[in-house]
Amino acid sequence: MSAQVHECVGAFVVRGGRVLLGRRTATREFLAGAWDVFGGHVESGESELDALVRELDEEIGIRALRLQRLETIEGAQPVPWRLHLYVVAVWQGEPSNRQPEEHDALRWCERDEAVRCLGAAHPAFERLLDLALAAAAV
């Protein structure tokens, strides 16, 4: 029997050619201390979009008004997971850290800094970041 895949959503929150990242606290089970995009698990009965809108509100206090799907990446560690990634360039509210138990810092990053920060999260993030920045510029 195969392990259940954890369905997750995440967003590159982009403004003015920069992306907002959060540093995961040292106590997080997955990617502790790493910089990452915002998002989380899709709950039972929830759509990807509903989950992402909920997570962005819970984590950084914004209401996404325009979401564009980028693609899905997958991995097997520490458990099987699937991450559906989006870009959010239009929202209501000003991002702030509403869940300090999940993220101990937020940072607006230029492209090259974001690539360095995200390097530990997943090898596809550099290419996806470029897609997100291009999509947000349209």
Secondary structure as GFF3:
##gff-version 3
##sequence-region A 1 138
A	DSSP	beta_strand	6	15	.	.	.	ID=ss1
A	DSSP	beta_strand	18	24	.	.	.	ID=ss2
A	DSSP	beta_strand	35	36	.	.	.	ID=ss3
A	DSSP	beta_strand	38	41	.	.	.	ID=ss4
A	DSSP	alpha_helix	48	60	.	.	.	ID=ss5
A	DSSP	beta_strand	63	75	.	.	.	ID=ss6
A	DSSP	beta_strand	81	92	.	.	.	ID=ss7
A	DSSP	beta_strand	103	109	.	.	.	ID=ss8
A	DSSP	alpha_helix	111	118	.	.	.	ID=ss9
A	DSSP	alpha_helix	125	137	.	.	.	ID=ss10
###
